[in-house]
Amino acid sequence: MRKWAVLVMLLIGSTILAETASAGVGISAKVGTTGYGGDLTVGLLPQLNVRAGFNTFSYGMTESDTDEEGGGSTDISADLKLQTIPILLDWHPWAGRFRLSAGMVVNNNELSLYAVPGDTVDINDVEYVVQHVDGKASFNQIAPYIGIGTGNAADTSSHLHFAFDLGVMFQGEPKIEIQATASDSRLQSRLNADVAEEQRKLEDDASVFNMYPVLTIGLSYTF
């Protein structure tokens, strides 16, 4: 009985390996709401592929507002960092280009805010001259993903394929963290209270961003 079980397992394994070898391997270059990136797709079965990728994008900006009386400026700098690593299964139900995708995404997306010593910032509708302000909005590091798309990078009938994805990453409600130090130490207790209230307001306002839309287009090459 044990020999038969081993034989059956070997037959199943060889069948899967044969199907995988015939399905092909492809790479894709993409751009979209997750930034710039690429995927590696490996065929598992005629209608099922596994796909892993890496996407990144960063952007920085500074918002300045100098008051008319020359009393100082309000400067807040922001850095947006997008970085995701999707690990997905693609099912092609009709053995064509259309696919249903599901899996997980390693989500390192975050938004950072900061001010330098001497800046005047508005916290909870109160202006403070600060030594420093650091703020960060982050999300669940592991985010489930579902979506649809077209293109099959493991299809060996052609080397070039158009790639399109439309889906949703369930990243959870943003986690807001703010730390601030007043230039005038006598105002620190009041600043701490305003920071806590500002953080609460931002978390309430940002709760609607618990889902991140994914829209990408690109080209794939099959080996």
C-alpha positions as CSV (number, residue, x, y, z in Angstrom):
1,M,0.0,0.0,0.0
2,R,2.8,2.4,0.8
3,K,4.5,1.7,-2.5
4,W,1.2,2.6,-4.3
5,A,0.9,5.8,-2.4
6,V,4.4,6.8,-3.3
7,L,3.8,6.0,-6.9
8,V,0.6,8.0,-7.0
9,M,2.4,11.0,-5.4
10,L,5.2,10.7,-7.9
11,L,2.7,10.7,-10.8
12,I,0.8,13.7,-9.4
13,G,4.1,15.6,-8.8
14,S,5.4,14.8,-12.3
15,T,2.1,16.0,-13.8
16,I,2.2,19.3,-11.9
17,L,5.8,19.8,-12.9
18,A,5.0,19.1,-16.6
19,E,2.0,21.5,-16.5
20,T,4.2,24.1,-14.9
21,A,6.9,23.7,-17.4
22,S,4.5,24.1,-20.3
23,A,2.8,27.1,-18.8
24,G,5.8,29.3,-18.9
25,V,7.3,32.1,-16.8
26,G,6.9,35.8,-17.4
27,I,8.0,39.2,-16.1
28,S,6.0,42.4,-16.2
29,A,6.7,46.1,-15.9
30,K,3.9,48.2,-14.5
31,V,2.8,51.6,-13.4
32,G,-0.3,52.8,-11.4
33,T,-1.6,53.7,-8.1
34,T,1.0,51.5,-6.3
35,G,3.8,53.4,-8.1
36,Y,6.4,51.8,-10.4
37,G,7.2,48.2,-10.3
38,G,7.2,44.7,-11.7
39,D,5.9,41.2,-11.4
40,L,7.2,37.7,-11.8
41,T,4.6,35.2,-12.9
42,V,5.0,31.4,-12.9
43,G,2.4,29.0,-14.3
44,L,1.3,26.3,-11.9
45,L,-1.6,24.8,-13.9
46,P,-3.1,25.7,-17.3
47,Q,-5.5,28.1,-15.6
48,L,-3.6,29.0,-12.4
49,N,-0.5,31.2,-12.0
50,V,1.4,32.4,-9.0
51,R,2.6,36.0,-9.1
52,A,4.9,38.1,-6.9
53,G,6.0,41.6,-7.4
54,F,7.5,44.8,-6.0
55,N,6.2,48.4,-6.3
56,T,7.6,51.7,-5.1
57,F,7.2,55.4,-5.3
58,S,8.1,58.4,-3.2
59,Y,7.2,62.1,-3.2
60,G,8.1,65.0,-0.9
61,M,6.6,68.4,-0.6
62,T,6.7,71.4,1.8
63,E,3.7,73.7,2.4
64,S,4.8,77.2,3.5
65,D,2.5,80.1,4.7
66,T,4.2,83.4,5.8
67,D,1.9,85.7,7.7
68,E,1.3,89.2,6.3
69,E,2.8,90.9,9.4
70,G,6.1,89.1,9.1
71,G,5.6,87.2,12.3
72,G,6.9,83.9,11.0
73,S,6.0,81.1,8.7
74,T,4.1,77.9,9.0
75,D,6.1,75.1,7.4
76,I,5.0,71.5,7.2
77,S,7.0,69.0,5.1
78,A,5.5,65.8,4.0
79,D,7.1,62.6,2.5
80,L,4.9,60.0,0.9
81,K,6.4,56.5,0.5
82,L,4.6,53.8,-1.4
83,Q,6.1,50.3,-1.1
84,T,4.2,47.1,-1.6
85,I,5.1,43.4,-2.3
86,P,2.1,41.5,-3.7
87,I,2.0,37.7,-3.5
88,L,-1.0,36.6,-5.5
89,L,-2.8,33.7,-7.2
90,D,-4.2,34.4,-10.7
91,W,-7.0,32.2,-11.9
92,H,-8.0,32.3,-15.6
93,P,-11.4,30.7,-15.5
94,W,-11.8,30.5,-19.3
95,A,-8.1,29.8,-20.0
96,G,-7.8,33.2,-21.6
97,R,-6.4,36.6,-20.7
98,F,-9.1,37.5,-18.1
99,R,-8.1,36.6,-14.6
100,L,-9.4,36.7,-11.0
101,S,-6.7,37.5,-8.5
102,A,-6.4,37.0,-4.7
103,G,-3.7,36.9,-2.1
104,M,-1.8,39.2,0.3
105,V,0.3,42.3,0.0
106,V,3.2,43.3,2.3
107,N,2.2,46.9,2.8
108,N,4.9,49.4,3.7
109,N,3.0,52.5,2.6
110,E,3.3,55.5,4.9
111,L,3.0,59.2,5.1
112,S,5.5,61.2,7.2
113,L,5.1,64.9,8.3
114,Y,7.7,67.0,10.0
115,A,8.7,70.5,10.9
116,V,12.1,71.9,11.8
117,P,13.1,74.1,14.8
118,G,11.6,77.6,14.7
119,D,8.7,76.7,12.4
120,T,5.2,77.8,13.4
121,V,2.7,75.1,13.1
122,D,-1.1,74.8,13.6
123,I,-2.0,72.0,15.9
124,N,-5.7,71.6,16.9
125,D,-6.3,75.2,15.6
126,V,-3.6,76.6,17.9
127,E,-0.3,78.0,16.5
128,Y,2.9,76.9,18.2
129,V,6.6,77.7,17.6
130,V,8.2,74.2,17.8
131,Q,11.5,72.6,18.3
132,H,10.3,69.7,16.2
133,V,7.1,67.9,15.0
134,D,7.1,64.4,13.7
135,G,4.0,62.7,12.4
136,K,3.4,59.4,10.6
137,A,0.4,57.6,9.1
138,S,0.9,53.9,8.6
139,F,-1.2,50.8,7.9
140,N,-1.5,47.1,8.5
141,Q,1.7,45.5,7.2
142,I,-0.1,42.5,5.8
143,A,-3.1,43.4,3.6
144,P,-5.5,41.0,1.9
145,Y,-6.1,41.7,-1.8
146,I,-8.8,40.8,-4.4
147,G,-9.1,42.0,-7.9
148,I,-9.6,41.3,-11.6
149,G,-7.4,41.9,-14.6
150,T,-6.3,40.9,-18.1
151,G,-3.1,39.4,-19.4
152,N,-1.4,36.2,-18.8
153,A,2.4,36.5,-18.5
154,A,2.8,32.7,-18.3
155,D,1.0,32.1,-21.7
156,T,3.7,30.8,-24.0
157,S,1.6,31.3,-27.1
158,S,3.1,34.8,-27.4
159,H,6.1,36.6,-25.9
160,L,4.4,40.0,-25.3
161,H,1.2,40.6,-23.4
162,F,-0.7,43.7,-22.2
163,A,-1.2,43.7,-18.4
164,F,-4.0,45.4,-16.5
165,D,-5.1,45.1,-12.8
166,L,-8.0,46.5,-10.9
167,G,-8.5,45.6,-7.3
168,V,-8.6,46.6,-3.7
169,M,-6.0,46.2,-0.9
170,F,-7.6,46.0,2.5
171,Q,-5.0,47.9,4.5
172,G,-7.0,48.7,7.6
173,E,-7.6,52.1,9.2
174,P,-4.5,54.4,9.3
175,K,-2.5,54.5,12.5
176,I,-1.6,58.2,13.2
177,E,1.3,59.0,15.5
178,I,2.3,62.6,16.3
179,Q,5.2,63.9,18.5
180,A,5.9,67.6,19.1
181,T,8.2,69.7,21.3
182,A,7.4,73.4,21.9
183,S,10.2,75.9,21.7
184,D,8.7,77.4,24.9
185,S,8.8,74.6,27.5
186,R,6.0,76.4,29.4
187,L,3.6,75.5,26.6
188,Q,4.5,71.8,26.4
189,S,1.6,70.5,28.6
190,R,-0.9,72.5,26.5
191,L,0.8,71.3,23.3
192,N,0.6,67.7,24.4
193,A,-3.1,68.0,24.9
194,D,-3.6,69.6,21.5
195,V,-1.4,66.9,19.9
196,A,-3.6,64.2,21.4
197,E,-6.8,65.9,20.2
198,E,-5.3,66.6,16.7
199,Q,-4.3,62.9,16.5
200,R,-7.8,61.8,17.4
201,K,-9.4,64.0,14.7
202,L,-7.0,62.9,12.1
203,E,-7.7,59.2,12.9
204,D,-11.4,59.8,12.6
205,D,-11.0,61.7,9.3
206,A,-8.7,59.0,7.9
207,S,-10.7,56.0,8.8
208,V,-12.3,56.0,5.3
209,F,-9.0,55.1,3.8
210,N,-9.1,51.5,5.1
211,M,-9.1,50.3,1.5
212,Y,-6.5,51.2,-1.1
213,P,-7.5,51.1,-4.7
214,V,-5.1,49.3,-7.1
215,L,-5.1,50.2,-10.7
216,T,-2.1,49.3,-12.8
217,I,-1.2,48.9,-16.5
218,G,1.9,47.4,-18.1
219,L,3.6,45.0,-20.4
220,S,4.6,41.4,-19.9
221,Y,7.3,39.2,-21.6
222,T,7.0,35.5,-21.5
223,F,10.1,33.3,-21.7
